[in-house]
């Protein structure tokens, strides 16, 4: 379960493989001859993966020009360190499994933050949207889970918690010994904090979690797509007053807009058009046509933002 948020960011960026090399230096040698940089490049640019890399590189360039001042190294490092903390001792092995390094993950985090800045620019948020967002607002909560394969196993865990005088300590021990979630069990079942805009966790999990107060746990098994879960609420902050959360509400609206494909397509189209992109090589000349030839505009993007947030 814990890997989903990082996977979501990785999936949002193109694979970072070299595309622009064009010399005669050997990339590989074989008994049948060598493969040069120019041969590799010529082959790669014809593939969908190669074209995706070039699209991402172009988008990163124009986003950096337009919104680079809004994204600091401190923000990138903070998000990177959050992932590192959440994955604990599994972090390096997970990066390797995704063909990522510290540098490439930070590059993807920066790309995502730049795109978020663009989405925020075109999300012309109204007071009406903020009021509507407040009705479904949940502050970020911190939970832990024990995932098992059967309802009976989950009920047995709940019974042990009921009999315990130190329930969270017992929960962490049971997570390590009973949970089938290999990514969380050694960390007491702890999951990344989430709020009502999270689209990675199972909806049944979120619904059950938001009902819990700090220090409470689910007294009946929660059936999710992963199995049966027992949820412990580590920290559930008070909702407070709307005036205390205006920035949070605006950020949530932006995140919901980013989950709207039509909205984001128009954002990317506007960003690329403003970036005066010109493709010089005929073989890849048309890779941005779907964006550059669209009829989207800043005003239509703004309208789409309003529509998507008021649905």
N, C-alpha and C positions, 0 to 999 in steps of 0.2 A: 504493500500500500504506500509506503513512504516514498517510493521512487517516482510517483506520478507527477509531482510538481516539477521536479528536475527534468523529467522526460518531456513535459509540456514545453519547457523552454527550449530544449534541444530540438524538438520537432518543429519549433517555429523558425528555426534558422537553417540555412543550407549547410550541407557538409563542407567543412573547411579543407578542401583539397587544392593543391596547386593547379591553376588553370592558365596563367599568363606566361609561363615559360615558353620560349620560342627559339632557343639556340640549338647548336649541334652537340652539346655536351650529352654524354650518355646517361640516361636514367637507369638503364639496366644493360647488362651484357649477357649473352648466351653463346653456346657453341654454334648457334645458327646466325649470330650477328648481334649487333647492339640496337637498343631502342633509344633514339635521341629525344631531347626535350621537344623539338619541333614535331616529331612524329607523335609523341605522347599528347601534346597540345592539340594537334589536328584531330586526333582520335577523340579526345575528351570533349572537345567543343561540340561534337556531333551528338553526344549523349544527353539525355534529359537531366542527369545529375550535373554534368558539366555546365549546361545552360542555367540550371538552378543556382549554381555557384556564382556565375557571372551576374545573374539577376540580383543575388544577395549583395555582391560586392558593389554593384552600382547603387543599390538602395542604401547601403551603409554609407557610401560617399556623400550622397545628397542629404541623408539624415544628419550626418556629422556636420555638414556645412550649415544646415538650417537650425539644428537643435543641440549641437555639441556643447554649447555653453551651459545647457540645462542639465547635463549629466556629468557628474564629477567622478573621479577615481574613487573617492570615499564611498559613494553610493555603490559602485561596482564591487568594491572590496567587501562592503558590508553584506551584500547579497551573497557573494561567494562564500564568506565566512559562515553565513547562516546555513547554506547547504552543507558545508564541511562539518559543521557542528551536528546537524541533523543526521548525517550519515555515519558520523563517528569513525570507527576503525574500518568501516566498509567503503569509505569515500574513495580512496585511491583505486581500489579494485573495481569500483563501479565506473570511475572515469575511464579506466583501461577497457572495460567491456563496451564502452560507448565510443572508443577511439578518440578520447578527449584528453587534453592536458590542462594544467592550471591556466595557461595562456589562452587556449582556444575556448575554454568555458567562460573565462572573463570577457573574451571578445563577444561571445554570444549573449552574455548578460548585458553588455553595453549595447549591443544591437537591439535587444528587447527594450531596454530603457529608453533608447532614442525613439523607437517606434511608439512607445507609450507617451513620450513627450509630444509627438506629432498627433496622436489620437486626442490628447488633452487639448491641444491647440484648436482642433476642429470640433471638440465637444462643447458647444456653446450652451452651458448649463443654466437653466432657469430656476427660479425659486419653486415653481410648480414641480419640477423634476426632483429637487431636493426634498420637498415635502413627501412626495411619493416614495422616494428611496428610504426615507425615515420609517415608513410603515413596515418595511421588511428588514430593517437594519438589525444586525447582530454584531456586537464587538468581537474581535478576534478571541477565540477560546483556545485553551491548551488542553488536550486530552491524551489519554493513553488507551490502548486497546489490547485485548487478548482475543486472538482469532483461533477458532477451533472448527472441527469438521461436522459436529453434530449438536443438536439442541441439548441433548443429555449432558454432553461435556460442558457446555456453557452453563447449564443449571448447576452442575457440580461445583464449578468455579464460583458462582454466585453464592452457593451455600457456604463455601469456605470463607468467603468475604464476610458473610453475615455473622459468622462465628468468631471473626478476628477482632482483637482489640485495637490493632494498628492496621487499618484497612489498606492504606496506600502502600505500606511496606509489604504487606501480604500480596497485594496486587502485582507489585514489581517482581516478587519471587515467582508467582504463578505465571506471569508473562514469560519469564525466562525458561520455566520448566514445561509449560503447557502450550504456549502459543505456537501456531504453525507459520506465523509471519516471521520469516528469518531476518528480515530487514529491521524489525523493531523489537524483537523479543529480548535481545541483550541490552536494550536501552530502556527496560521496564515498560515496553509497549508504547513509548512516547511518540506521538505524531507531530508534524509541523503544525503550528497554530493556523487556524482558518476562521473565516467569517462567512456571512451569508452569500458572498459572491463566489465562493469556491465552487469550481466545476469539475474537480478531480475526484473528490470523495463521493462514495455512494450516498444517494439522497436519504436513504433510511438511516445511515450512520449520522448524518448531519442533523436530521430531525430529532433523533433520540438524544444526541449530545446537547443540543440547544435547550432541552428541557431540564438538564441537570444543573444544580448549583455546585459551587466549588466544594470538593470533598465528597460529592455523591457519585454513585455508580448505577448503572442500569440493573434493575432487579429482575428483569426478564431478558432472555437472549434477544439480540438484535439480528435479524436475518438480512444479510446483504449478499451481493453477487459473489463476494469472496468466501462466504461461509456464515458461521454464527459468531457474533462478537459480544464481548462484555466491555463496556466503555466506562472509563473513570474520568471524571472532570477534575483536572489538576487546577485550572484557574478559569473561572467564568466572570469577567469583570461586569460590573453593573452597567446597564445601558445608558443611564444618565439622561441629560437633556439634549435635545437636538442642537442647541446652540454650541454645545461642547464638541460636536462631531461634524461640523460643516465640512472641514477638509477631508475627513474620512468619507463622508457621503459623496463628495465630489469625486474622490478617487474611485469609489465603488461604481459610480456612473460611468467613469472612463473605462474601468475594467469590463463592465458589461458591454459597452460600445465595442471594445476590442474583441469580444466574443461574437460580434455581429459581422459576418463575412462581408455583407454588402457595404456596411459602414467602412470597414477597413480597406476594402478594395478602392473606395473613393478617396480615402486618406492617402493611400499609396499612389494613386493616380495623380492627386494634387501635388504631392511631394515630388514626384518624378517630373511633372510638367514644370514646376517651379525650378527644378534643378537643371533645366536646359540640357537634357541628356541627348547625346548624339552617338549612335553606334557606328563605328568606322569600318568594321569588318563585315563583308557581305554575308558570310556564313551564319552570323548570329545577329544580323541587322534587325530581324523582326521579333526578337525575344520579348520586347516590352510593348508590342503593339496592342495587346489586350488592355493595357493601362493607358498608354499615350494616346490611343485613338478613341478612348471612351469619352462620353459626353458629361462625365462627372465634373463638378465644380465645387468651390468652397461653399457656396450657398446651398447646393444640394446635399453636401456632406453634413452641413449644419442641420438641415431639415431632417436628414436620416438619423442624426444623433438624437434629435428630439423625439422622433417616432420610436426609435429602438428603446429609449429609456422610459417611454410612457406606455409601452405595451403591457 
